[in-house]
Amino acid sequence: MKKYFLLSLFACYLSLSAQAQKSVELDSPNGDIKVSIRLADKIYYDVSCNNEVLLKDNSLKLKLKNQTLGEQPKLAGQKRASIKEELTPIVPLKYSSVNNEYNQLLLNFKGNYSVEFRAFNDGIAYRFITRQKGDIEVFGEDFSLQFPADYLLHLQQPGGYKTAYEEPYTHVTSTSWQPSDKRSVLPILIDTKKSYKILISESDLSDYPCMFLQSTGNNGVASAFPKVPLEFGDDGDRSLKILKEADYIAKTKGQRNFPWRYFVITKDDKQILENTMTYKLATKNQLQDVSWIKPGQVSWEWWNGATPYGQDVTFKAGCNLETYKYFIDFASKFGIPYIIMDEGWAKSTRDPYTPNPDVDLHELIRYGKEKNVGIVLWLTWLVVEKNFDLFKTFNEWGVKGVKIDFMDRSDQWMVNFYERVAQEAAKHHLFVDFHGSFKPAGLEYKYPNVLSYEGVRGMEQMGGCVPDNSVYLPFMRNAVGPMDYTPGAMISMQPNIYRSERPNSASIGTRAYQMALFVIFESGLQMLADNPTLYYRNEDCTRFITQVPVTWDETVALDAKVGEYVIVAKRKGEKWYIGGMTNNKENERQFEINLDFLKDNKTYRLTSFEDGVNAGRQAMDYRVNSSDVKKGQKISVKMARNGGFAAVLE
């Protein structure tokens, strides 16, 4: 009996030992990035770059009602593939053609599930795939990371799951972040304090809640998710109270792909600006006809209080027919394809079918059509949910798009609301701009009529929107998808003397900084937030801003340091644009920019808007310079504190 027991124990040890030895590796096509997967009591994986381990002993699990996928995993088989393809985005925010090259490893496990890993030259990603019968309830998902050293984490930490994703970024070391501290939304950016940065987010989010991250208290992070809401109560005209929640985070189909969890891994901060990971992992475009989707700029009245003034304004400004006609005339003069009519266009926020009689919406739609300017209407998500046939009605009226606001949640129900809106709007040829929203996670590629999302601490935050925070946006929020920041202020101030209130709204940062944002920040629907009166008075700036495209053929990051400065060049057709922005840290920064991205044997006319000699104190100070340049030449770029640089080469 004793001998039998020892033999059984030995067999058990051999079995466990064999299980522990089940390890597989997946390399990026260029061999720099490696993910090493180990099967033991859980599925573990390490991530390394150039043989340096960046993330160690990470694990993943998916908890269903009656089983936990990834616990005591039993490998049934594996498949490898190498993919190289060219992708063509419908709304190209960085490139008109994206090279999608990766090595793939599909691990099939007993229990009707798989885990798929992909290794790209700039990162890795994984997702669960299930083959369960009927519907399943997901009680949790473990996305657990361990840091091998004390890393610096750049986070956005709301007070709870109800959030508009507009909090300023916080910067904490991984050892000091505690489980009792606030969770972070995605994306997060990890600074390894060596040359590597790691951007973490998700893509192909569908029928599932957004992921949040929290500290494990042991130099690591773990996932957290909002639960499914079951009962709602009244909470005014733009929200609902959640009265009852399920004990699960999702009820969904048993046969499905779950969202991708991805890591963009860079050796140079410039690479983050050029990444297209959300797009490469998103579901392909689902719309057959996309010819009607027209990205572009839009004049917006809310930030400036709808109050044009001056000799040519002979009417009482406000939410009325004459004011909106003035906005349409302004948009028409500068070739801006849209105006937004924000809160106030309707008689009530609860009724999307009865326009404010002072506005005469139908006359404005007619007048706009005459002037080649389309109308975009603002709505609360609640009125949309209660009136889903409004998309059909708006299309019949001649409206071009909708701006939907105040969702402020990212549970499964709300994620599904976004997708239902995108589908229904597309059916009736309307584009969508989501405000009060979570960050982009792939829906904008599945339904390319979704042109932008807010989910950013943008200019509507007035004095709370500072370059010290905004300079992180190209490396974080905008690095995962389109961003409605609402740039374009013509009253510029330095932070130490900032005073501002609508209708005389002002921004922090120099005039050249504001202009550069149109080149740097990516959005399929790019706002001009300020008053037409001020744009008319600053016509040289306005002519530059309104010629900047919102879609691009090519993006080249020229110089970048996370949280300090960004200089990027972007091409549309034969024209190149350069945008630079910096923070408040230094009184002045000087850069030498190499123009080796230009075509051989061609002379370009460079027209630049630069910080003036006094911009560090008087942020309105700017200079316009022109010169002829060629490929290989270097130009000097000088930026004041909270400053910028904007240029066109043609």
N, C-alpha and C positions, 0 to 999 in steps of 0.2 A: 504493500500500500504506500509505504514511505517512498520507495523507488518510483512508483507510478506518479506520485505527487511531484517529485523532483523533476521527472521527465516532462510532466505537464507544465511545470513552472519554467523549465528551460525552453520548451516549445513556445510558451507565451512570450518569453523574453526575446526569442528569435523573431517572432511575429512582430512584436513592438519595435525591435531593432530594425527589421526590414522596412516597417512602415516609416520609421524615423529617417531611414536612408533614402526614401523616395523624394528625390529632389530633381528639379528640372530648371533649365536656364533659358532665357530668351534675350537675345541681343538686338540692339537697334541695327538698321541696315549698315551704318558706318562703323559699328562695333564699339562706339563710345559708351553707350548707355546699356546697362544690363539689369534685368530683374531675375533674381534667384528665388525659386519657389520651393518650399519645403512642406511635405505633408506629414503631420504628426497628429496630436490631439485636435489641431486646427490646421487651416491653410495659412502658412506663414510665407512672407516674402520680404526680401531685402532689395533695395534699389541702390545701384552704384553708377558712378560716372568716371571714366578713365581709371577704373579699379579702386576708386575711393568710395567707401560705403557712406551714403548720405542718409538713408533711412534703413533701420535694422529691426528685425523681428516684428514687422507689421503683420496684422492678421485681418481676416475678413470672414464674416458669417451673415447668414440671412435667417432670421427666426420666424418660422411659420407657426401656425396654431399647434400642429401635432409633431413637428420635427424642426431641427435646426440644421440648415444646409451649411456645410463647412465644418461641422463638428464630427470628429472621428471620421474624416473623409476616406472613402474607398474608391481609388482610381479605377475606372473601367476602361479608359482608353484616352488617347490624345491625338490631336491632329495639328500639323504645322502648315503654314502657308506664308508666302511672301507676296506682297501686293505692291504694285506701282501703277498709279493711275493719275490722270489729270482731271481735276474737278473744276467746274465752271459755275461760280455763284451767280444767282439771279441778281442779287444786290451786292456787288463786290466792294466791301468796305476797305480792303487792303490790296487785293490782287484780283485781276479779271480771270486769272487761271491759277489754280492752287495745285502744287505737286503733293500728292498724297502717297507716301511711301512708308511701308511698315512691315515688320515681321509679326506674325500672329501665332498664338498658341492657344488651342482650345482643349481644356481639360474636362473630360466627361466623367462624372462620378455616379456611383450607384446611389439610387434615391431620386433618379429623374431630374438631375440638374447638372449644369456645366458652369465653369468659370472661364471666361475668355480674356486673355491678356494681349495687348498690342504694344510693341516697342517701336517708337519713331526716333528719328535723329534728334528730336528736341523734347522727348519725354516718353512717358508710358501711360497706359490706361488699362482698366479692367472693368468687367461687368458680370453679373450673374445672369444665367439663362435658365429658365425653369420649364419643365415638361410635365406639369401636374394636371390631374383631371379636374375639370370644373373651375370654380372660383377658389381663390385662396385668401386667407387673411394673413397679412404680414405684421408681426408684433414688434419687429425691430430689425435693424441692420447694423452690424458691427463693422465700422471702418476705423481701425485702430492703427495709429502710427507711433513708433518709438524713435526718439532722436538720440543719436550716439554721442552728442555733445550739447552744450548750451547754445541753442539757436535764438536768433532774433525773429520774432513773429510780428507781421503786420496784419492787423485784424480790424474788423468792423463789428462792434459789440452792442447790439440792441439790449433793451431791458427784458425782452421776452420774445415769444414767437410772433406777437403782433408788432410788425415793424414795416416801415416804408423803405428800409435799406438806405437811410440818409444820415446815419450817424457818422461823425468824423472818425478817421482811422486812429487806432491805438497801436502802440509799439511796445511790446513786452518780451522779455526773455522767456524761453520755454520752461525754464526751471522756476520762474517766479509766478507763472500763470497757475492759478489754483482752481480746483473743482467748484469752489464756492463763488468764483468770479463769473462774470457774464459770459455766455456763449458767444461765438462768432458766427456770422453768416459766411457764405462763400462769395467770392473767392478769398483765400488767404494767401499771403506771400511769405515764404520762409527764406530768411537770410542765414546761410550756414556759417557766416562770418569768415568764409574762405572766398573762393571766386564764384561759388555756385549759389543760384537762387532757384527756389522751387515754387511755382504757382499751382495751387490746387483748386479745382472746381469740378463741375459736373456737366454732362451733355446728354442729349437724347432723353430729357426729363419728360415723362408722359405718364399720366394715371398713377402718380406717385408724389409724395411730398418732397420739398426741397430739403437738402441736408444742411444741418448746422454742425459746428464742431465745438467741443468743450475740452477742458484740460482733464487729464487722468490723475494729475497730482504727482506723477512719476516721470516727468520729462517726456510726456507724450500727449497725444490728442485722441479723442474718440468721438464718434458721430452721435447726434441726437436729432430727433424728428418730431414735428408736431403731429398730434393724433388726429384721427378723422372726426370732424364735428358731426354730431347727430341731430341736435336741436338748436334752433336759433331764436333770439328774441329781438325786439325792436331796439334800434340804437340811432335814431335820427334819420336824416335823408340820404346818408352816404355810407352806412355801415350796418352790420348786424352783430349782436352779442352772441357768443357761443355759450349756450346754456348746458349742453351735455356733450361729452366726447366719448368715443369708443375707446376700448383698451388696445386697439390696433392702430397702426400708422397708415395702412392701406388695405382695401379690399379690392382685389384685382383678378385678372385672368390667370389661370394656372400655367398656361403656355404663353410665355412672353420673354422679351429681353428687358432687363432692368437698366436703370440709367448708368451711364459710364461714369466712373470716378477717375479723374485724370490728373497727371502731374506734368507740367511743363518744366523742364530742367535746363537751365542755361548756365553757360560759363561766362557770359558777357551780358550785362543788363540790356544791351540793345536787342538781343534775341527775343526778349519778352514782348517787345513792341511789334515784332514781325510774326509772332505766333498766330496760327489759325486753328488751334486744337478743337475749340467748340464746334467749328464748321466740319472738320475732318471726321468727327465722331457723331454728328447729327444725322437724323433720318433725312434721306434725300427729299428734294422738292416733291410735294404731292399734288401740285396744281398743274393742270394741263395747259391752260392759257395763262401766260404771265405778261402778255404784251401790255396790259392795262396798268401794271404796277410801275409807277413813275416816282422814284425817290427824288427829293429835292429840298430846297430851303423853304422856310415858312416864316412870315411875319406874325408876331404874337403880341397881343394887346395887354395881357394881364400884368406883366412885370412893370410896364410903364403907366398903368392905370387908365389906359385908353384915353389919354389926354394930349393929343397933338395941339399945338398952339402956334401963334405967330400971325403975320400979315395975311397969309392965305387961308387961315382958319376963321371963317365968318359964322360958324355955327357953334352951338353949345356942345362941347366934347363929352363923350361918355358912351354908354352902351346904347347906341342909337344908329339909325340908318346912315346919317351924314358921316359919322365917325368911321364906320366900317367901310363906306365908299372911299373915304380918304386913305384908309389902309390899303384898299384894293388898288387905288391909283398909285400909291407908293410902290407896292409890289410889282405892278405892271411896268412902271418906269424902269425898275432895276432888274426885270426878268426873274423875279421871285415867283415860283409857280403856285404858292398857296398862302392863304391867311388862316389863322386859327381864330375861332370865336369861342372864347373860354366861358366860364360861368357867367350867366346873365343873358345869353342868347335866347334861352327858353323862358317862358312865363314862370315855370316852376321846375326845380331840379327833380321833381317826382314825375314830371310829364314831358316826354321827349317829342310829343307830337304837336304841341301848341307853342309856337314861337312867341317871344316877347313882342307885343304889338309895336313898340318903339323901334324895333330892329328891322322889321319887314324882311325876314330871311329869304323869301322867294324872290324878291326884287334884287337882293344882294347876290343870290346864286345866278340870276339872269345877267346882272351887271358884271359879275366876275367872269362869266363865260365870254362876254363881249371883250373883256380886257385880258383874256388868257390867264386868269387867276382862279384857282379852285378853292372851295370852302371846306374847312375841317372843323368838325363840331366836338366840343367837350361834353362829357357825360360822366356821371358817377357809375361805378360798376353795378350798384344796386338797381338803378333805373334800367340799365341794360338787361340785367338778369330778369327783371319783371316784365320786360317788353322786348323779347328776342326778335320780334318781327320788325323792329325799328330799322334793321339793316336793309330790308327790302324797301321800306318806305323812304329811307334816306337816298337809296340808289335812284328811286323814282323821282325824288326831288332834284337830283343832280349833285348831291354832296359827294366829295371825293374821299374823305377819310374821317376817322373818329379818334379822339383822344380820350381814353377811359381811365378813370382816376379812383384812388383811395381803396384799392384792394387790400393792401397792408397785411396780407396773410400769404402763407405759402404751404398750407396743408394740401392733402390730396384733392379735396373738393375745389379749392381755389386754383390749383394747377390745372385741373380739368376745365374750369371756367375759362382760363386763357385759351385753351385749345378749342373749346366750343365757339368762342368769340372769333378766333382766327379763321375757323372753317366757315362760319356763317357770314362773316364779313367778306371772305373771298368769293363765296357763292354770289354775292351781290356787288362785286368789284369795288370794295371799299378797303383802304389800307388802315392799319391800326398803329397807334402810339400808346403804349401802356404807361401811365403815371401811377404813383403810389404803388410801385411794383417791385417784385423781386428781380434779381439779375437775369440776363439772358442765359438760357441753357439748351439752345438748339431748336426751339419752336420756330424761330425766325428764319430757319433754313427749310424746315418742313413746310411752313406756310410763309413764303417770302413777302406776303402782304403785311406781315408784322415788321414795320420799318424801324421801330425804336422802342426803348424802355427807359424809364427814369431810373429809379433804384440807385440814386447817386446824390451826394451832397452837392447840389448844383447852385446856380446863381440865385434861385429864389430864396435861398437861405441868407441873402444879403451879407451882413457882417460876419455871419458864420461860415461863409464860403471864402476861404483864404488860400493863396497859392501854396502855402506850406502843406495843406491837405490835398489840394487839387493836383499837385505835381505827382502824387502817387497814382492818379487815375489811369494814365496810360499803361502803368505796370500792373494794375489790379482790375478795377471795375471795367475799364474800356478794353482791357486785354482779353476779356471773355465774351465781348459782344457789343452791339450798338448802344449808345448812351445819350440820353436827352438831357444835357447839362444846361441848355438854354443860354449860350454865350451871346456876345455882341454889345456889351455896355459901351456907351460913348462918354459916360462920366466916370473917370478913373481916379482912385485915391490910394495912397499908401495906408497901411493898417493903423498907424499911430494917430491919424487924423480922420479916420472914417466916420462919416455921419450920412445916413441915407434913409429915406422913406418914400414909398410910392406917393405921388407920381414921379418924384425926382429920384428915381432909383439909381444907385451907383454901385460900382464893383470895386473890389480890392485887387490891385495889380495895375500895371501900366497900360496905356492905350495899345502899344505894340503887343503886349501880352494877350489882351483881349482878341486882337486880330489873328494872332498865331493860333488861338484855340480852334479856329475854323479849319485850319490845316491839320492840327494834331488830333483833335477829338473826332471820333468816328460815329456817325449816326445817319441812317437812311432818310431821316427827316430832321434837318438841322435848323434850329430856331434862330431868328434875329429878334432878340428879346427887347430891344430898346425902341424908343419913340421915333416914328418917321421924321418928326421935326428935327431931332438931333442927327439922324442919318443925312437929311438934306443939308444940314449945316456942316457936316464933315464928309462931303461928297467923295473926296479922294479915298478915304477909308472905306466908305460904303461901296464904291465901285470895285475896290479890291475884294472885300468880303463877299460880295454877291457874284463874283466870277469864280470863287473857289468851289470846285465840285463837291458832291457828297459821296460819290462812288469813284473808285480809283483802279487804275491798271497795274500799278506797282508801288510798293512801299519800301523805302530804304532808311533804316535807322542810322543816323550819322554820328550821334554822340548821346550818351544817356547814363545817368547815375540815379538809382532808385531814390526817390524822395528829395532829389536835389535839382536835376535839370533833365530836359529832353530836347533833342534837335532831330527832326525827321524830315526826309524829302519824299514827296509823293508825285507820281506821274499820272496824268490823264491825257491820252493821246500823245501829242508832241510836247505838251507843256509840263513843266515841273514846278512844284511849289515847295517851299521850305517853311517849317514852323518851329519855333523854339520857345521854351518857357522855363522859368527858374523860380526858386523859392526866395525866402526872406533872409537866408543865412549870411550871404555876402553882399556888400554894398555894390559890387560890380563883378561880373564874370566875363572872361575873354576866351573865345574859342577860335581855332583855325579849322575851317571846314574845307575838305577836299571835294572838288566837283567831278570826281572820276566816274560818277554815275551818268554823266551826260554822254551824248553821242559823239563819236569821232568826227573831226573835220567840220564841225558846225559851230557857228558863233551864236550865242544866246544873249538876249537883252535881259539883264537882271534888274528888277525894280523891287526895292526893299523898304519896309517900314521898320524903323529901328528906334530903340529908346533914345530920347534926347539927352543932352548933357545934364539936365536937371531932373530927369525922370525919377531918380531916387528919392526926391522930395516932392516934386510936382509930377504926379503920375500921368498927367495929360500930355506931357512933353514928348514929342516924337519927331523923327526926321524921315523924309523920303529921299532915297538915293537911287541913282541909276548908273549902270556901267555895262560894258560888253565883256562877256566871259566865255571861256572855252573849257572843254574837258581837261582835267588834270590840274587846272588852276586851283589855288586856295583863296578863300575869302575869309576876312576877319569878321567875327560876330561878337558884338559886345552887348551884354544884357545887364540892366540895372537890377537892384533887388526887386523881387516880385515882377520881373521884367520879361520881355519877349522879343521875338524877331519874326517877321513874316515877309516872305518874298515870293515873286513869281519869275520864272525863267522861260522866255519864249523866243 
